[in-house]
Amino acid sequence: MQIDIPTLSAALTPEEMLRYARHLILPEVGEAGQMKLKAARVLCIGAGGLGAPLTMYLAAAGVGTLGLVDFDVVEASNLHRQIIHGTRDVGRHKLDSAEDSLRAINPNVKIVKFPTRLNSENAMEIFKDFDIIADGTDNFPTRYLVNDASILSGKPNVYASIFRFEGQASVFGAEDGPCYRCLYPEPPPPGMVPSCAEGGVLGILPGLLGTIQATEVIKLILGTGGPLVGRLLLVDALAMRFRELKLHKNPECPVCGTHAWINKLIDYEQFCGLPSNSAALSTAVNGIPQMQVEELKRRRDAGEDLFVLDVREPHEFAIAEMGGRLIPLNDLPQRVGELDPNREIVVHCKAGGRSQRAAEFLSQNGFKKIHNLAGGILAWSEKVDPKVPKY
């Protein structure tokens, strides 16, 4: 696909001179730096928690072209942290909502929207017209994809991630600097690290990390300051403590090392040990049968003897429940004796990840009649009983 990115005039207009006056009086920026910002093209992956402050500050700073990649719609649960969207935007595509907010901040900025899921087939084509990539994603397959596509296309990758009260940021793929694979050569086992949807996130945290990302992008454009190349910034919002780790380029890295052998994008779902999208509706994952919520409802309505095991945390159970016995995942090894291995058990959590791990544990411990509830209580709320709150 050919992307039409407008050509911007180098000179600043009188309106822009006034708008960026506080930049222009900074010797490190000045008119020449502001023209660099105006000519810059930055691709932001994700218009959510990190993407919101990132793109808003880049637009305010006068970055000439912002590319936005996102396929999702705004949900009410996004609003406590994704400040680019408002209550009236619930149900809208995030890219449309984000575009409206960014144009309200700075109508001079050109917005290029990619309403798609970034994947191995489209990433290189999307990346080619941009100078810098900013990764605001929330899952490991896409992080590895963004990293590899950035390295293969020769674009720096301004990275951040968040979870609960902590976050981290760095700049990957710069000349002589490490990449994401140098820091994390292998992804964690599937389900080992909960998503923000499962573990939660302090609403202000993506504001901190997204603003750090915007700062790093602007420094790279201006060619000034000390960017986070070879450094990993760790943020603990509860303690309000910032720490730094030194990172080194791994000469054995398969994508940026001396003898790199990854020269094209791969299947990142498979690399991270996750089922592909087409497998989401399959009958079994890692040997565990996947039960759809409609089937569970039908069988419960028919009075079948099913034991529903909820492996979420007590505070989640207090928010929403669909019946069943609560044994949190971390307590399951000590409380497995409370379960009858002869009964048919359907395990569920919020979205299906923790319950899959619980089902695999039970299967390894002699339970034969185990099902994982695909999509968890979120799918139950969406497809069966909307009175069950989403959270």
C-alpha positions as CSV (number, residue, x, y, z in Angstrom):
1,M,0.0,0.0,0.0
2,Q,1.3,3.4,-0.9
3,I,1.0,6.0,1.8
4,D,0.6,9.7,0.8
5,I,2.6,11.7,3.3
6,P,2.4,15.4,2.5
7,T,5.5,17.4,1.8
8,L,6.0,20.1,4.4
9,S,7.5,23.5,3.7
10,A,10.7,24.0,5.7
11,A,9.9,27.6,6.7
12,L,7.8,28.4,9.8
13,T,4.7,30.5,9.2
14,P,4.0,33.5,11.5
15,E,1.4,31.5,13.3
16,E,3.9,28.7,13.9
17,M,6.5,31.2,15.1
18,L,4.0,32.4,17.8
19,R,2.8,28.8,18.6
20,Y,6.3,27.5,19.2
21,A,7.8,30.7,20.7
22,R,8.9,29.0,23.9
23,H,10.8,26.4,21.8
24,L,12.4,29.1,19.6
25,I,14.0,30.8,22.5
26,L,15.7,27.6,23.6
27,P,19.2,27.5,22.1
28,E,19.0,23.7,21.9
29,V,15.9,24.1,19.7
30,G,15.7,27.4,18.0
31,E,14.2,28.0,14.5
32,A,16.4,25.3,12.9
33,G,15.3,22.7,15.5
34,Q,11.7,23.6,15.1
35,M,12.0,23.1,11.4
36,K,13.4,19.7,12.1
37,L,10.4,18.9,14.1
38,K,8.1,20.1,11.4
39,A,9.8,17.9,8.8
40,A,9.9,14.8,11.1
41,R,7.7,11.8,10.5
42,V,6.9,9.6,13.6
43,L,5.0,6.4,13.6
44,C,3.2,5.6,16.8
45,I,2.1,2.0,17.4
46,G,-1.1,2.2,19.5
47,A,-3.5,5.0,20.4
48,G,-4.1,3.8,24.0
49,G,-2.5,4.5,27.3
50,L,1.0,5.2,26.1
51,G,0.0,6.5,22.7
52,A,-2.3,9.1,24.2
53,P,0.3,11.4,25.9
54,L,3.0,10.4,23.4
55,T,1.0,11.7,20.4
56,M,-0.6,14.6,22.2
57,Y,2.8,16.0,23.2
58,L,4.4,15.3,19.8
59,A,1.5,17.1,18.1
60,A,1.8,20.0,20.5
61,A,5.6,20.2,19.9
62,G,5.0,20.5,16.2
63,V,6.1,17.2,14.8
64,G,5.0,17.5,11.2
65,T,3.6,14.0,10.4
66,L,2.2,11.5,12.9
67,G,1.3,8.0,11.8
68,L,-1.1,6.2,14.1
69,V,-1.6,2.4,14.0
70,D,-4.5,0.9,15.9
71,F,-7.5,-1.3,15.1
72,D,-9.5,-1.0,18.4
73,V,-12.5,0.9,19.5
74,V,-12.8,3.1,22.7
75,E,-14.2,1.3,25.7
76,A,-15.3,2.9,29.0
77,S,-12.5,1.0,30.8
78,N,-9.9,2.9,28.7
79,L,-10.9,6.3,29.9
80,H,-9.0,6.4,33.2
81,R,-5.7,6.4,31.4
82,Q,-6.2,7.0,27.6
83,I,-6.7,10.7,27.9
84,I,-6.8,11.3,24.2
85,H,-10.3,9.9,24.3
86,G,-13.4,11.1,26.1
87,T,-16.7,9.8,27.3
88,R,-18.5,10.7,24.1
89,D,-15.9,8.6,22.2
90,V,-16.9,5.3,23.7
91,G,-17.7,3.0,20.8
92,R,-15.7,5.0,18.2
93,H,-12.6,3.8,16.5
94,K,-9.6,5.0,18.5
95,L,-7.9,6.4,15.4
96,D,-10.9,8.7,14.7
97,S,-11.1,9.8,18.3
98,A,-7.4,10.4,18.5
99,E,-7.3,12.3,15.2
100,D,-10.0,14.7,16.5
101,S,-8.0,15.4,19.7
102,L,-4.7,15.9,17.9
103,R,-6.2,18.3,15.4
104,A,-7.8,20.2,18.2
105,I,-4.3,20.5,19.8
106,N,-2.5,21.4,16.6
107,P,-4.2,21.7,13.2
108,N,-0.8,22.0,11.5
109,V,0.1,18.4,12.1
110,K,-0.6,15.8,9.4
111,I,-2.2,12.7,10.7
112,V,-1.8,9.4,8.8
113,K,-4.1,6.6,10.1
114,F,-3.5,2.9,9.7
115,P,-6.7,1.2,11.0
116,T,-5.3,-2.3,11.1
117,R,-3.5,-4.8,13.3
118,L,0.2,-4.5,12.8
119,N,1.5,-7.9,11.6
120,S,4.4,-9.5,9.7
121,E,2.8,-8.9,6.4
122,N,2.2,-5.1,6.7
123,A,4.8,-3.8,9.1
124,M,7.6,-3.1,6.7
125,E,5.3,-1.3,4.3
126,I,3.9,0.8,7.0
127,F,7.3,1.6,8.6
128,K,9.0,2.7,5.3
129,D,7.7,6.3,5.2
130,F,8.6,7.2,8.7
131,D,11.8,8.3,10.5
132,I,11.2,7.1,14.0
133,I,9.0,4.4,15.5
134,A,7.4,4.7,18.9
135,D,6.2,1.5,20.5
136,G,3.1,1.9,22.7
137,T,1.9,-1.7,22.4
138,D,0.8,-3.9,25.3
139,N,1.8,-7.5,24.3
140,F,5.0,-9.4,23.6
141,P,4.4,-10.6,20.0
142,T,3.9,-7.0,18.8
143,R,6.9,-5.7,20.8
144,Y,9.1,-8.3,19.1
145,L,7.5,-7.5,15.7
146,V,8.1,-3.7,16.2
147,N,11.7,-4.4,17.3
148,D,12.5,-6.6,14.3
149,A,10.8,-4.4,11.8
150,S,12.6,-1.3,13.2
151,I,16.0,-3.0,12.9
152,L,15.3,-4.3,9.4
153,S,14.1,-0.9,8.2
154,G,16.9,1.0,9.9
155,K,14.5,3.1,12.2
156,P,15.1,3.8,15.9
157,N,12.5,2.3,18.2
158,V,11.4,4.5,21.2
159,Y,10.0,1.9,23.6
160,A,8.0,1.9,26.8
161,S,5.9,-0.6,28.7
162,I,3.7,-0.4,31.8
163,F,2.2,-2.7,34.4
164,R,0.3,-1.9,37.6
165,F,2.5,0.8,39.2
166,E,5.8,0.2,37.2
167,G,7.1,1.0,33.8
168,Q,10.2,1.1,31.7
169,A,11.5,3.0,28.7
170,S,14.5,2.9,26.4
171,V,15.6,3.6,22.8
172,F,16.4,0.6,20.7
173,G,17.9,0.1,17.3
174,A,20.1,3.2,17.4
175,E,23.5,3.0,15.7
176,D,25.8,0.8,18.0
177,G,22.9,0.6,20.5
178,P,21.1,-2.6,21.7
179,C,17.7,-3.7,20.6
180,Y,14.7,-5.2,22.5
181,R,16.0,-8.7,21.8
182,C,19.3,-7.8,23.4
183,L,17.4,-7.1,26.6
184,Y,14.9,-9.9,26.3
185,P,16.3,-12.7,24.0
186,E,13.3,-14.9,24.8
187,P,9.7,-14.0,25.6
188,P,8.3,-15.1,28.9
189,P,6.2,-18.3,29.0
190,P,2.6,-17.7,27.8
191,G,0.5,-16.4,30.6
192,M,3.4,-15.8,33.0
193,V,3.1,-12.0,32.8
194,P,-0.5,-10.8,33.1
195,S,-1.7,-8.1,30.8
196,C,-2.8,-4.7,32.0
197,A,-6.4,-6.0,31.5
198,E,-5.7,-8.8,34.0
199,G,-3.3,-7.1,36.4
200,G,-4.5,-3.5,36.2
201,V,-2.6,-0.3,35.8
202,L,-2.5,3.0,37.7
203,G,-4.1,5.5,35.3
204,I,-1.4,8.1,35.6
205,L,1.4,5.6,34.9
206,P,1.1,5.7,31.1
207,G,1.1,9.4,31.3
208,L,4.6,9.3,32.9
209,L,6.0,6.8,30.4
210,G,4.3,8.2,27.3
211,T,5.7,11.6,28.1
212,I,9.2,10.1,28.5
213,Q,8.7,8.5,25.1
214,A,7.7,11.8,23.6
215,T,10.8,13.4,25.2
216,E,13.1,10.8,23.6
217,V,11.5,11.2,20.2
218,I,12.0,14.9,20.3
219,K,15.6,14.6,21.4
220,L,16.3,12.1,18.5
221,I,14.7,14.5,16.0
222,L,16.7,17.5,17.3
223,G,19.9,15.5,17.7
224,T,20.5,16.9,21.2
225,G,20.8,15.7,24.8
226,G,21.5,12.1,25.9
227,P,18.8,9.7,24.6
228,L,18.1,6.4,26.4
229,V,20.4,4.4,24.1
230,G,22.0,1.6,26.0
231,R,20.0,2.5,29.1
232,L,16.8,1.1,30.5
233,L,14.9,3.6,32.7
234,L,12.8,1.9,35.4
235,V,9.9,3.8,36.9
236,D,8.3,2.9,40.3
237,A,5.3,5.2,40.6
238,L,4.3,4.1,44.1
239,A,7.8,5.0,45.5
240,M,8.3,7.7,42.9
241,R,11.7,6.2,42.2
242,F,13.6,6.2,38.9
243,R,16.4,3.8,38.4
244,E,18.6,3.1,35.4
245,L,20.2,-0.1,34.0
246,K,23.0,-0.2,31.5
247,L,22.3,-2.2,28.4
248,H,24.8,-3.6,26.0
249,K,24.4,-4.7,22.4
250,N,24.5,-8.5,22.2
251,P,26.9,-9.5,19.5
252,E,25.0,-12.8,19.3
253,C,21.6,-11.1,18.8
254,P,19.8,-12.8,15.9
255,V,18.5,-9.5,14.5
256,C,21.1,-6.8,15.3
257,G,24.2,-8.8,16.2
258,T,27.4,-9.3,14.3
259,H,26.1,-12.4,12.6
260,A,22.4,-11.6,12.6
261,W,20.4,-14.3,10.8
262,I,16.9,-12.9,11.1
263,N,16.5,-11.0,7.8
264,K,12.7,-11.1,7.5
265,L,9.7,-10.9,9.8
266,I,8.5,-14.1,11.4
267,D,5.4,-15.5,13.1
268,Y,5.6,-13.6,16.4
269,E,2.5,-15.3,17.9
270,Q,4.3,-18.7,17.4
271,F,7.6,-17.2,18.7
272,C,5.9,-16.2,21.9
273,G,4.2,-19.6,22.3
274,L,0.7,-18.2,21.7
275,P,-2.0,-19.7,19.6
276,S,-2.6,-17.8,16.3
277,N,-5.7,-15.8,15.9
278,S,-7.2,-18.7,13.9
279,A,-6.6,-21.0,16.8
280,A,-8.6,-18.9,19.3
281,L,-11.7,-20.8,18.4
282,S,-10.0,-24.2,18.2
283,T,-11.2,-27.1,20.3
284,A,-8.0,-27.4,22.3
285,V,-4.9,-25.4,23.2
286,N,-1.9,-27.3,24.6
287,G,-4.2,-30.3,25.1
288,I,-6.8,-28.3,27.0
289,P,-10.3,-28.3,25.5
290,Q,-11.6,-24.7,25.0
291,M,-15.2,-24.3,25.9
292,Q,-17.1,-21.3,24.4
293,V,-19.3,-19.3,26.7
294,E,-22.4,-20.2,24.7
295,E,-21.8,-23.9,25.3
296,L,-21.3,-23.3,29.0
297,K,-24.7,-21.5,29.2
298,R,-26.4,-24.2,27.2
299,R,-25.1,-27.0,29.4
300,R,-25.8,-25.1,32.6
301,D,-29.4,-24.4,31.5
302,A,-29.7,-28.1,30.7
303,G,-28.8,-28.9,34.3
304,E,-25.6,-30.7,33.5
305,D,-23.2,-31.4,36.4
306,L,-20.4,-28.9,35.6
307,F,-18.1,-27.5,38.3
308,V,-17.1,-23.9,37.5
309,L,-13.7,-22.9,38.9
310,D,-12.9,-19.2,39.1
311,V,-9.1,-18.6,39.4
312,R,-9.2,-14.8,39.6
313,E,-8.4,-12.7,42.7
314,P,-10.9,-12.0,45.4
315,H,-11.1,-8.3,44.5
316,E,-12.0,-9.2,40.9
317,F,-14.7,-11.7,42.2
318,A,-16.2,-8.8,44.2
319,I,-16.5,-6.7,41.0
320,A,-18.1,-9.4,38.8
321,E,-18.9,-13.1,39.0
322,M,-20.8,-15.7,37.1
323,G,-21.1,-18.3,39.8
324,G,-18.6,-21.0,40.7
325,R,-15.9,-21.7,43.3
326,L,-13.2,-19.1,43.8
327,I,-9.7,-20.4,44.2
328,P,-7.1,-17.8,43.0
329,L,-4.5,-19.2,40.6
330,N,-1.6,-18.7,43.0
331,D,-3.5,-20.6,45.7
332,L,-4.4,-23.5,43.5
333,P,-1.3,-25.8,44.2
334,Q,-2.1,-25.6,47.9
335,R,-5.9,-26.1,47.5
336,V,-6.0,-28.6,44.7
337,G,-7.3,-31.2,47.2
338,E,-10.6,-29.2,47.5
339,L,-11.4,-30.3,43.9
340,D,-12.9,-33.6,42.8
341,P,-10.9,-35.1,39.9
342,N,-13.9,-37.1,38.8
343,R,-16.1,-34.1,38.1
344,E,-16.1,-32.1,34.8
345,I,-14.5,-28.8,35.6
346,V,-14.7,-25.6,33.6
347,V,-12.0,-23.1,34.6
348,H,-12.4,-19.4,34.0
349,C,-10.7,-16.1,34.7
350,K,-11.1,-12.6,33.3
351,A,-10.0,-13.3,29.7
352,G,-8.8,-16.9,29.5
353,G,-5.0,-16.7,30.1
354,R,-4.8,-17.5,33.8
355,S,-7.5,-20.2,33.5
356,Q,-5.5,-21.8,30.7
357,R,-2.5,-22.1,33.0
358,A,-4.7,-23.4,35.8
359,A,-6.3,-26.0,33.5
360,E,-2.8,-27.2,32.4
361,F,-1.7,-27.5,36.0
362,L,-4.8,-29.5,36.9
363,S,-4.3,-31.7,33.8
364,Q,-0.7,-32.4,34.9
365,N,-2.0,-33.4,38.3
366,G,-4.4,-36.1,37.1
367,F,-7.6,-34.2,36.3
368,K,-9.0,-35.6,33.1
369,K,-12.2,-33.6,32.6
370,I,-10.9,-30.1,32.3
371,H,-12.1,-27.3,30.1
372,N,-10.8,-23.7,29.8
373,L,-13.5,-21.1,29.2
374,A,-12.4,-19.2,26.1
375,G,-12.6,-15.4,26.7
376,G,-13.4,-15.8,30.4
377,I,-15.9,-13.6,32.2
378,L,-15.4,-10.8,29.6
379,A,-16.8,-13.1,26.9
380,W,-19.6,-14.2,29.3
381,S,-20.6,-10.6,29.8
382,E,-20.4,-9.8,26.1
383,K,-22.2,-12.8,24.7
384,V,-24.3,-14.3,27.4
385,D,-25.2,-12.0,30.3
386,P,-24.5,-8.2,29.8
387,K,-25.6,-7.6,33.4
388,V,-22.2,-9.0,34.5
389,P,-20.0,-5.9,34.7
390,K,-16.9,-5.6,32.5
391,Y,-13.8,-4.3,34.2
